[in-house]
Amino acid sequence: MSDKTYLAKILSVSQKTIDRYLKETEDRIKVDRDAKIFGMYLSGHTQQEIADAVGISQPSVVERSKTLSDLDKCPKPIKIAAS
């Protein structure tokens, strides 16, 4: 029995519900991480400081910073965090 199946059974929900909840949780974690990266980026922190604070590699910070630096493409929660 997989962990997801086990969770669904003990919580009396479908595995689809577990999958949806986990996806929503993962998405929220990514948004929170990106907001922290962007905030630190705007505050002038180095890429390595950001990487250490967020728990990802410095090259990953570079990639996320490239994406986040274009405010037109940023999700709304990140724009709000930047203000």
N, CA, C and O atoms as CSV, one atom per row, in Angstrom:
chain,resi,resn,atom,element,x,y,z
A,1,MET,N,N,0.855,-1.182,0.000
A,1,MET,CA,C,0.000,0.000,0.000
A,1,MET,C,C,0.896,1.239,0.000
A,1,MET,O,O,1.783,1.366,0.844
A,2,SER,N,N,0.664,2.154,-0.947
A,2,SER,CA,C,1.472,3.372,-1.019
A,2,SER,C,C,1.084,4.327,0.112
A,2,SER,O,O,0.029,4.194,0.732
A,3,ASP,N,N,1.956,5.276,0.355
A,3,ASP,CA,C,1.677,6.268,1.392
A,3,ASP,C,C,0.407,7.054,1.083
A,3,ASP,O,O,-0.391,7.334,1.979
A,4,LYS,N,N,0.221,7.410,-0.191
A,4,LYS,CA,C,-0.973,8.169,-0.572
A,4,LYS,C,C,-2.239,7.340,-0.362
A,4,LYS,O,O,-3.251,7.848,0.121
A,5,THR,N,N,-2.173,6.088,-0.723
A,5,THR,CA,C,-3.321,5.201,-0.530
A,5,THR,C,C,-3.625,5.059,0.955
A,5,THR,O,O,-4.785,5.082,1.367
A,6,TYR,N,N,-2.583,4.914,1.746
A,6,TYR,CA,C,-2.740,4.788,3.190
A,6,TYR,C,C,-3.378,6.056,3.766
A,6,TYR,O,O,-4.312,5.976,4.565
A,7,LEU,N,N,-2.870,7.228,3.359
A,7,LEU,CA,C,-3.447,8.484,3.834
A,7,LEU,C,C,-4.916,8.608,3.460
A,7,LEU,O,O,-5.747,8.999,4.280
A,8,ALA,N,N,-5.224,8.271,2.217
A,8,ALA,CA,C,-6.611,8.343,1.761
A,8,ALA,C,C,-7.502,7.443,2.618
A,8,ALA,O,O,-8.616,7.816,2.985
A,9,LYS,N,N,-6.996,6.272,2.924
A,9,LYS,CA,C,-7.785,5.321,3.714
A,9,LYS,C,C,-8.030,5.830,5.132
A,9,LYS,O,O,-9.161,5.809,5.618
A,10,ILE,N,N,-6.966,6.288,5.794
A,10,ILE,CA,C,-7.144,6.706,7.197
A,10,ILE,C,C,-7.898,8.034,7.314
A,10,ILE,O,O,-8.504,8.315,8.349
A,11,LEU,N,N,-7.863,8.847,6.259
A,11,LEU,CA,C,-8.590,10.109,6.282
A,11,LEU,C,C,-9.991,10.004,5.683
A,11,LEU,O,O,-10.766,10.961,5.699
A,12,SER,N,N,-10.293,8.834,5.162
A,12,SER,CA,C,-11.596,8.575,4.541
A,12,SER,C,C,-11.891,9.539,3.383
A,12,SER,O,O,-12.985,10.090,3.264
A,13,VAL,N,N,-10.874,9.716,2.543
A,13,VAL,CA,C,-11.030,10.530,1.337
A,13,VAL,C,C,-10.471,9.741,0.158
A,13,VAL,O,O,-9.828,8.708,0.343
A,14,SER,N,N,-10.718,10.226,-1.037
A,14,SER,CA,C,-10.204,9.534,-2.213
A,14,SER,C,C,-8.716,9.858,-2.407
A,14,SER,O,O,-8.201,10.844,-1.879
A,15,GLN,N,N,-8.056,9.011,-3.167
A,15,GLN,CA,C,-6.648,9.267,-3.469
A,15,GLN,C,C,-6.533,10.531,-4.334
A,15,GLN,O,O,-5.532,11.244,-4.268
A,16,LYS,N,N,-7.544,10.795,-5.129
A,16,LYS,CA,C,-7.566,12.011,-5.940
A,16,LYS,C,C,-7.538,13.254,-5.039
A,16,LYS,O,O,-6.871,14.241,-5.349
A,17,THR,N,N,-8.263,13.190,-3.933
A,17,THR,CA,C,-8.261,14.296,-2.974
A,17,THR,C,C,-6.869,14.480,-2.377
A,17,THR,O,O,-6.401,15.609,-2.228
A,18,ILE,N,N,-6.218,13.394,-2.041
A,18,ILE,CA,C,-4.854,13.453,-1.507
A,18,ILE,C,C,-3.916,14.053,-2.549
A,18,ILE,O,O,-3.104,14.919,-2.225
A,19,ASP,N,N,-4.021,13.600,-3.795
A,19,ASP,CA,C,-3.174,14.120,-4.875
A,19,ASP,C,C,-3.382,15.623,-5.052
A,19,ASP,O,O,-2.417,16.373,-5.200
A,20,ARG,N,N,-4.645,16.062,-5.037
A,20,ARG,CA,C,-4.956,17.478,-5.204
A,20,ARG,C,C,-4.390,18.290,-4.041
A,20,ARG,O,O,-3.809,19.355,-4.249
A,21,TYR,N,N,-4.557,17.795,-2.836
A,21,TYR,CA,C,-4.047,18.493,-1.655
A,21,TYR,C,C,-2.525,18.609,-1.717
A,21,TYR,O,O,-1.973,19.675,-1.445
A,22,LEU,N,N,-1.850,17.526,-2.072
A,22,LEU,CA,C,-0.387,17.553,-2.157
A,22,LEU,C,C,0.085,18.514,-3.239
A,22,LEU,O,O,1.074,19.222,-3.049
A,23,LYS,N,N,-0.605,18.546,-4.361
A,23,LYS,CA,C,-0.245,19.473,-5.447
A,23,LYS,C,C,-0.425,20.908,-4.989
A,23,LYS,O,O,0.444,21.748,-5.226
A,24,GLU,N,N,-1.540,21.199,-4.337
A,24,GLU,CA,C,-1.781,22.551,-3.826
A,24,GLU,C,C,-0.715,22.951,-2.809
A,24,GLU,O,O,-0.251,24.091,-2.799
A,25,THR,N,N,-0.337,22.013,-1.963
A,25,THR,CA,C,0.684,22.277,-0.952
A,25,THR,C,C,2.031,22.543,-1.609
A,25,THR,O,O,2.727,23.488,-1.238
A,26,GLU,N,N,2.401,21.725,-2.574
A,26,GLU,CA,C,3.661,21.925,-3.292
A,26,GLU,C,C,3.670,23.274,-4.006
A,26,GLU,O,O,4.681,23.976,-3.990
A,27,ASP,N,N,2.564,23.638,-4.624
A,27,ASP,CA,C,2.461,24.926,-5.317
A,27,ASP,C,C,2.628,26.081,-4.342
A,27,ASP,O,O,3.319,27.055,-4.641
A,28,ARG,N,N,1.998,25.974,-3.177
A,28,ARG,CA,C,2.090,27.028,-2.161
A,28,ARG,C,C,3.531,27.167,-1.656
A,28,ARG,O,O,4.017,28.279,-1.448
A,29,ILE,N,N,4.198,26.045,-1.462
A,29,ILE,CA,C,5.593,26.070,-1.012
A,29,ILE,C,C,6.463,26.774,-2.048
A,29,ILE,O,O,7.337,27.565,-1.693
A,30,LYS,N,N,6.225,26.487,-3.337
A,30,LYS,CA,C,7.003,27.130,-4.403
A,30,LYS,C,C,6.755,28.632,-4.443
A,30,LYS,O,O,7.692,29.413,-4.612
A,31,VAL,N,N,5.503,29.038,-4.287
A,31,VAL,CA,C,5.181,30.472,-4.290
A,31,VAL,C,C,5.847,31.159,-3.103
A,31,VAL,O,O,6.418,32.239,-3.253
A,32,ASP,N,N,5.780,30.545,-1.932
A,32,ASP,CA,C,6.413,31.118,-0.744
A,32,ASP,C,C,7.925,31.219,-0.926
A,32,ASP,O,O,8.534,32.224,-0.561
A,33,ARG,N,N,8.527,30.175,-1.493
A,33,ARG,CA,C,9.977,30.166,-1.748
A,33,ARG,C,C,10.342,31.268,-2.733
A,33,ARG,O,O,11.304,32.006,-2.519
A,34,ASP,N,N,9.573,31.378,-3.810
A,34,ASP,CA,C,9.863,32.394,-4.814
A,34,ASP,C,C,9.691,33.807,-4.260
A,34,ASP,O,O,10.454,34.710,-4.604
A,35,ALA,N,N,8.697,33.992,-3.411
A,35,ALA,CA,C,8.492,35.302,-2.788
A,35,ALA,C,C,9.690,35.660,-1.910
A,35,ALA,O,O,10.132,36.809,-1.893
A,36,LYS,N,N,10.203,34.688,-1.195
A,36,LYS,CA,C,11.376,34.936,-0.347
A,36,LYS,C,C,12.591,35.245,-1.211
A,36,LYS,O,O,13.347,36.170,-0.913
A,37,ILE,N,N,12.784,34.478,-2.279
A,37,ILE,CA,C,13.903,34.722,-3.194
A,37,ILE,C,C,13.805,36.139,-3.761
A,37,ILE,O,O,14.785,36.884,-3.762
A,38,PHE,N,N,12.624,36.501,-4.238
A,38,PHE,CA,C,12.441,37.804,-4.859
A,38,PHE,C,C,12.653,38.934,-3.859
A,38,PHE,O,O,13.294,39.936,-4.173
A,39,GLY,N,N,12.115,38.770,-2.660
A,39,GLY,CA,C,12.296,39.793,-1.633
A,39,GLY,C,C,13.755,39.994,-1.271
A,39,GLY,O,O,14.221,41.124,-1.127
A,40,MET,N,N,14.470,38.892,-1.126
A,40,MET,CA,C,15.895,38.978,-0.805
A,40,MET,C,C,16.674,39.569,-1.978
A,40,MET,O,O,17.616,40.336,-1.786
A,41,TYR,N,N,16.269,39.202,-3.195
A,41,TYR,CA,C,16.896,39.734,-4.414
A,41,TYR,C,C,16.731,41.249,-4.459
A,41,TYR,O,O,17.687,41.970,-4.743
A,42,LEU,N,N,15.520,41.736,-4.179
A,42,LEU,CA,C,15.265,43.176,-4.186
A,42,LEU,C,C,15.992,43.900,-3.056
A,42,LEU,O,O,16.307,45.085,-3.164
A,43,SER,N,N,16.256,43.169,-1.965
A,43,SER,CA,C,16.952,43.763,-0.813
A,43,SER,C,C,18.462,43.789,-0.990
A,43,SER,O,O,19.185,44.307,-0.138
A,44,GLY,N,N,18.935,43.230,-2.095
A,44,GLY,CA,C,20.369,43.284,-2.382
A,44,GLY,C,C,21.201,42.143,-1.829
A,44,GLY,O,O,22.426,42.245,-1.777
A,45,HIS,N,N,20.563,41.060,-1.415
A,45,HIS,CA,C,21.312,39.908,-0.924
A,45,HIS,C,C,22.035,39.227,-2.083
A,45,HIS,O,O,21.588,39.283,-3.229
A,46,THR,N,N,23.147,38.593,-1.772
A,46,THR,CA,C,23.869,37.861,-2.811
A,46,THR,C,C,23.114,36.579,-3.149
A,46,THR,O,O,22.280,36.099,-2.381
A,47,GLN,N,N,23.431,36.048,-4.311
A,47,GLN,CA,C,22.801,34.797,-4.725
A,47,GLN,C,C,23.104,33.690,-3.720
A,47,GLN,O,O,22.238,32.865,-3.428
A,48,GLN,N,N,24.311,33.667,-3.197
A,48,GLN,CA,C,24.666,32.623,-2.232
A,48,GLN,C,C,23.915,32.794,-0.922
A,48,GLN,O,O,23.498,31.805,-0.320
A,49,GLU,N,N,23.735,34.028,-0.470
A,49,GLU,CA,C,22.952,34.273,0.748
A,49,GLU,C,C,21.515,33.802,0.557
A,49,GLU,O,O,20.925,33.192,1.449
A,50,ILE,N,N,20.966,34.091,-0.609
A,50,ILE,CA,C,19.600,33.659,-0.905
A,50,ILE,C,C,19.528,32.138,-0.926
A,50,ILE,O,O,18.624,31.544,-0.339
A,51,ALA,N,N,20.486,31.510,-1.605
A,51,ALA,CA,C,20.518,30.044,-1.693
A,51,ALA,C,C,20.579,29.424,-0.305
A,51,ALA,O,O,19.857,28.470,-0.016
A,52,ASP,N,N,21.432,29.958,0.548
A,52,ASP,CA,C,21.562,29.421,1.908
A,52,ASP,C,C,20.270,29.598,2.706
A,52,ASP,O,O,19.864,28.700,3.444
A,53,ALA,N,N,19.631,30.750,2.556
A,53,ALA,CA,C,18.408,31.035,3.309
A,53,ALA,C,C,17.234,30.175,2.854
A,53,ALA,O,O,16.397,29.778,3.664
A,54,VAL,N,N,17.176,29.888,1.551
A,54,VAL,CA,C,16.036,29.165,0.988
A,54,VAL,C,C,16.286,27.660,0.940
A,54,VAL,O,O,15.344,26.870,0.903
A,55,GLY,N,N,17.553,27.272,0.939
A,55,GLY,CA,C,17.872,25.843,0.923
A,55,GLY,C,C,17.945,25.248,-0.475
A,55,GLY,O,O,17.656,24.068,-0.675
A,56,ILE,N,N,18.339,26.084,-1.448
A,56,ILE,CA,C,18.541,25.587,-2.805
A,56,ILE,C,C,19.941,25.983,-3.253
A,56,ILE,O,O,20.633,26.729,-2.559
A,57,SER,N,N,20.352,25.489,-4.400
A,57,SER,CA,C,21.691,25.804,-4.891
A,57,SER,C,C,21.742,27.220,-5.471
A,57,SER,O,O,20.719,27.791,-5.850
A,58,GLN,N,N,22.955,27.769,-5.529
A,58,GLN,CA,C,23.138,29.103,-6.097
A,58,GLN,C,C,22.726,29.138,-7.567
A,58,GLN,O,O,22.092,30.109,-7.983
A,59,PRO,N,N,23.059,28.114,-8.386
A,59,PRO,CA,C,22.572,28.134,-9.771
A,59,PRO,C,C,21.033,28.129,-9.865
A,59,PRO,O,O,20.468,28.710,-10.791
A,60,SER,N,N,20.369,27.482,-8.920
A,60,SER,CA,C,18.903,27.499,-8.908
A,60,SER,C,C,18.385,28.900,-8.610
A,60,SER,O,O,17.364,29.320,-9.157
A,61,VAL,N,N,19.091,29.626,-7.740
A,61,VAL,CA,C,18.713,31.008,-7.446
A,61,VAL,C,C,18.839,31.857,-8.709
A,61,VAL,O,O,17.982,32.696,-8.986
A,62,VAL,N,N,19.909,31.637,-9.473
A,62,VAL,CA,C,20.101,32.381,-10.723
A,62,VAL,C,C,18.912,32.148,-11.653
A,62,VAL,O,O,18.362,33.098,-12.212
A,63,GLU,N,N,18.521,30.904,-11.816
A,63,GLU,CA,C,17.391,30.579,-12.695
A,63,GLU,C,C,16.092,31.206,-12.213
A,63,GLU,O,O,15.350,31.789,-13.003
A,64,ARG,N,N,15.815,31.088,-10.918
A,64,ARG,CA,C,14.577,31.662,-10.374
A,64,ARG,C,C,14.606,33.186,-10.486
A,64,ARG,O,O,13.580,33.802,-10.776
A,65,SER,N,N,15.768,33.801,-10.259
A,65,SER,CA,C,15.894,35.251,-10.343
A,65,SER,C,C,15.622,35.746,-11.752
A,65,SER,O,O,14.999,36.792,-11.935
A,66,LYS,N,N,16.080,35.010,-12.740
A,66,LYS,CA,C,15.817,35.392,-14.132
A,66,LYS,C,C,14.317,35.420,-14.391
A,66,LYS,O,O,13.801,36.354,-15.004
A,67,THR,N,N,13.632,34.402,-13.924
A,67,THR,CA,C,12.184,34.326,-14.119
A,67,THR,C,C,11.472,35.410,-13.317
A,67,THR,O,O,10.559,36.064,-13.821
A,68,LEU,N,N,11.889,35.593,-12.082
A,68,LEU,CA,C,11.200,36.520,-11.185
A,68,LEU,C,C,11.484,37.982,-11.512
A,68,LEU,O,O,10.712,38.861,-11.128
A,69,SER,N,N,12.579,38.253,-12.214
A,69,SER,CA,C,12.918,39.638,-12.509
A,69,SER,C,C,11.978,40.259,-13.547
A,69,SER,O,O,11.953,41.481,-13.697
A,70,ASP,N,N,11.212,39.445,-14.260
A,70,ASP,CA,C,10.221,39.948,-15.208
A,70,ASP,C,C,8.864,39.987,-14.504
A,70,ASP,O,O,8.140,38.992,-14.481
A,71,LEU,N,N,8.527,41.141,-13.933
A,71,LEU,CA,C,7.312,41.249,-13.120
A,71,LEU,C,C,6.041,40.910,-13.892
A,71,LEU,O,O,5.057,40.467,-13.300
A,72,ASP,N,N,6.055,41.113,-15.206
A,72,ASP,CA,C,4.862,40.783,-15.987
A,72,ASP,C,C,4.570,39.285,-15.963
A,72,ASP,O,O,3.422,38.874,-16.137
A,73,LYS,N,N,5.596,38.470,-15.749
A,73,LYS,CA,C,5.421,37.016,-15.751
A,73,LYS,C,C,5.280,36.434,-14.349
A,73,LYS,O,O,5.008,35.243,-14.200
A,74,CYS,N,N,5.460,37.254,-13.330
A,74,CYS,CA,C,5.399,36.768,-11.948
A,74,CYS,C,C,3.963,36.517,-11.513
A,74,CYS,O,O,3.049,37.248,-11.895
A,75,PRO,N,N,3.775,35.470,-10.707
A,75,PRO,CA,C,2.453,35.258,-10.115
A,75,PRO,C,C,2.097,36.396,-9.170
A,75,PRO,O,O,2.987,37.020,-8.593
A,76,LYS,N,N,0.824,36.671,-9.008
A,76,LYS,CA,C,0.345,37.773,-8.178
A,76,LYS,C,C,0.903,37.749,-6.751
A,76,LYS,O,O,1.270,38.809,-6.243
A,77,PRO,N,N,0.986,36.581,-6.073
A,77,PRO,CA,C,1.513,36.591,-4.696
A,77,PRO,C,C,2.952,37.118,-4.613
A,77,PRO,O,O,3.342,37.711,-3.608
A,78,ILE,N,N,3.726,36.900,-5.662
A,78,ILE,CA,C,5.110,37.373,-5.650
A,78,ILE,C,C,5.143,38.881,-5.882
A,78,ILE,O,O,5.946,39.589,-5.274
A,79,LYS,N,N,4.277,39.365,-6.755
A,79,LYS,CA,C,4.185,40.813,-6.967
A,79,LYS,C,C,3.800,41.513,-5.672
A,79,LYS,O,O,4.336,42.574,-5.349
A,80,ILE,N,N,2.875,40.921,-4.937
A,80,ILE,CA,C,2.432,41.500,-3.667
A,80,ILE,C,C,3.586,41.506,-2.675
A,80,ILE,O,O,3.769,42.482,-1.947
A,81,ALA,N,N,4.368,40.424,-2.637
A,81,ALA,CA,C,5.511,40.344,-1.717
A,81,ALA,C,C,6.562,41.381,-2.060
A,81,ALA,O,O,7.286,41.843,-1.178
A,82,ALA,N,N,6.658,41.752,-3.326
A,82,ALA,CA,C,7.652,42.718,-3.756
A,82,ALA,C,C,7.281,44.150,-3.381
A,82,ALA,O,O,8.143,45.028,-3.342
A,83,SER,N,N,6.019,44.382,-3.108
A,83,SER,CA,C,5.591,45.755,-2.827
A,83,SER,C,C,5.730,46.124,-1.368
A,83,SER,O,O,5.408,47.248,-0.982
